[in-house]
Amino acid sequence: MSVDDPEPLEETIAVLSDPETVARLGASDAELARGESVTVDELAKAMAHRSSSGSSDHR
């Protein structure tokens, strides 16, 4: 980390200061630990479907 570029540290502090974001990160880590993941192709298909359906749910 460069002292000339504090932005990454500021972003980390912002994330860790938001309890909801920290909870979502913890839930994501738990899903990965249980083997709950998708392939790149599955993700691309889901994102294409999401954008074509006009969904604005960003959870």
Secondary structure, DSSP 4 states (H G I P E B T S, - for coil): --TT--HHHHHHHHHHT-HHHHHHHHHHHHHHHTT----HHHHHHHHHHHHHHT-----
